[in-house]
Amino acid sequence: MVGSRASGRERNESSASLSWLADALGVSPGSAPGPVAAAWAETRDTMREPRNQAVAHPNDWTSDPWLARGTGITGSGMIPTWIPPDGIDEWPAADLTGLLDVFASSARRTRPQTLAGPSEAAGNVPGDAVAAFLREEAGAGTDGAAAVRAQHVRAWLGCAVGPLLREVVLTPGNGHDALAAAAAARLETPRRVNLPVSWASANQFAEKYLDLLYNLRTSADGRLAFPDAADVRTGQGEGWREHWTWLSRDLGLGDVREALRTAARLMRHPPLVEGLLRTVEAQDRRLGMTALGVARRWLLTLKAMAWLEDATAHEWEHVRPRDLACFAFNALKPDWPRRVLGISHRSIDTKSALSRTDLWSSGRCAIDATYVPSWETNTGMVWGLFGATPAIVRVRSAGYEKSAWCRREAELTHYLVERADFLAERWVLDLVPGDLTALEAAHNARDPRPRPGAAVPVPARRPAPYEVPVWTPGPRPAWQTAVLRASAALRVINTLLADAELTNRFVTEFLLGDAHFPEPAPTGHPEGWQAYRSIFRELQALAGGTEPAVRLPWGYSAEQTALDVHMFRRLPHLGGSAHVRAGSGTHAGTGAAGLRDVLVAYEFLRSEWPSVAGDRRRYLAVDCRDVRPGLWAGDERLSLQRGLLAVRTPVPVWIVQRAGQEVDTWPIPGDHPIFTEHFPGQFSWMAGERDDRAAPSPGSGLEFSPALAAMIRRSGDR
């Protein structure tokens, strides 16, 4: 049983901060309406107008940065609509009348949480919370509970106000006026960006400005790092991967709560509120909407945090701390389409029958096998089915309680019913597999009472999800992984030496020769330069000849080196134990195999992926369906697959397995989404292609020795 020692007198800091923020923004009950309340009323009512229901959306991953979108079904498919709630601090409601009429005896409403009143937050603005957090973070190191707590704090701040405004919150001292001015200036940043043409038409309510604001970052040298439009998936860029990764790490309930309380105290930030209030009344309509959107997401984040803070004081039998964190965080991600129905079921009992219903292909229904994650972890993906879903159906098959995930889902939804829920209205239904036909009929017969000009109500059936481009690398021969590995090692060394000729000499004299080099090796590998020496000597033995098998060409440009440095930053540090899949209970030592695999992935991403990717909206998948557990860790042909699961790839990486393989128990770094095949054709929506490349890409930009080039030709002819 997972429990936490929380004082019964300890107040909910997140709830107190929510009350403080609502009062500061002038949106608390009973307060005189301020500019935020007026702007929300105007924006909400404009969104609801019939002429605004045919929402323009670009040909990419549609997002919901306002957390206020619904779905309309037309003859050509599913389109986004606007369904903003009355209150700025509420999630959209759903019409569940038909569903509840059919299953009235099986439905239970969850209990809305009770939040702190204004008096509980009075005089509660901390003076040195920022300095205290920064001191603790500086002393936390890169791993351990303190480091994970600090990253939890950053994740919640980023979710609430975005990375740029998070920097304002975490700026010590500097004076109220200066920080307020900085906040106002950063709110204007998206306006200075030339939006892609596909985005400009979808910015009626500053949606794309908000997408930018919640994904813009500053680099180490202080410059803005702009996300590429193709890399922002349903409003989430790569920075969100870091949020999900840290929230999915093992951490005690007390540590999760302490991180929440720290983040909540930091969010009582008067200068940031003043910056928002200044901007929300700007003459530029979209600039004002940008500030309003931040205010809404800040309020909703604190509401979810208040729920989570209370939940960490509960004693749990099956639910883990990371489940709670990811459940709450999912309610705040800018994902579309917003599901109305989430189905908790034991796959082996129910999935085949479920696939034969319209529920399987509905954009309004959340089912694990048809849910496309963005940058979520596996834990994040599973709780994404339920985080902000107004109706949760538990299909109580005979074996439901045998599934660890079903036990977690049942326990958490029981808590929502009996204790507290951050949604104002949510329903939990207990059904049996025989009820699926009736559930399908109720789902298809819904009457959304459309306004004139709204989408025509038809069953919400569509290919679910739409065909998603997924690229799956196949096994590669050992010689090919050796070429990729040595090529990457050469580039990595050049990031250290920054001179192509010096790098070539270093490899020849120190790594292929016997000279000793005393400085530490890149990536912090425990075997140091000996690990790199083995890599170059293996390739040399394969290729033969006396000339070094691979070299940097003369005139290797600064642009090429910059690409190498960029890719190097995607490699993990290999100096200690590597964090492997959450839940496996093991940590894999990073011996030579760790370095060897990540270098193969490095060179693939550096040289081959740009030409393979084409449409960068695609995903990568590691297909384990034909892999035996005993072969995974050591098979040289799978080095690329292992490496892709260990580095920070530029696109999300999934794992595909067969039922019963239990890949989650294998020594795999991280917590990648796992798709489990229970019947043939289950993942037909993955428009995949498998590549078994016969030779290194000609665009690698490296020089191969005559002996290596001849070996590659011979291998390609076989």
Secondary structure, 3 states (H helix, E strand, C coil): CECCCCCCCCCCHHHHHHHHHHHHHCCCCCCCCCHHHHHHHHHHHHHHCHHHCCCCCCCCCCECCCCCEEEEEECCEEEEEECCCCCCCCCCCCCCHHHHHHCHHHEEECCECCCCCHHHHCCCCCCCHHHHHHHHHHCCCCCHHHHHHHHHHHHHHHHHHCHHHHHHHCCCCCCHHHHHHHHHHHHCHHHHCCCCHHHHCCCCCCHHHHHHHCCCEECCCCCEECCCHHHCECCECHHHHHHHHHHCCCCCHHHHHHHHHHHHHHCCCHHHHHHHHHHHCCCCHHHHHHHHHHHHHHHHHHHHHHHHHHHCCCCECCCCHHHHHHHHHHCCCCECCCCCEEEECCHHHHHHHHHCCCCCCECCEECHHHCCCCCCCHHHHHHHCCCCCCEEEEECCCCHHHCHHHHHHHHHHHHHHHCCECCCCCEEEEECHHHHHHHHHHHHCCCCCCCCCCCCCCCCECCCCCCEEEEEECCCCHHHHHHHHHHHHHHHHHHHHCCHHHHHHHHHHHHCCCCCCCCCCHHHCCCCHHHHHHHHHHHHHHHCCCCCCEECCCCCCHHHHHHHHHHHCCCCCCCCEECECCCCCCCEECCHHHHHHHHHHHHHHHHHHHHHHCCCCCEEEEECCCCCHHHHCCCHHHHHHHHHCCCCCCCCEEEEEECCCCHHHCCCECCCCEEEECCCCCCCCEEEEEECCCCCCHHHCCEECHHHHHHHHHHHHC
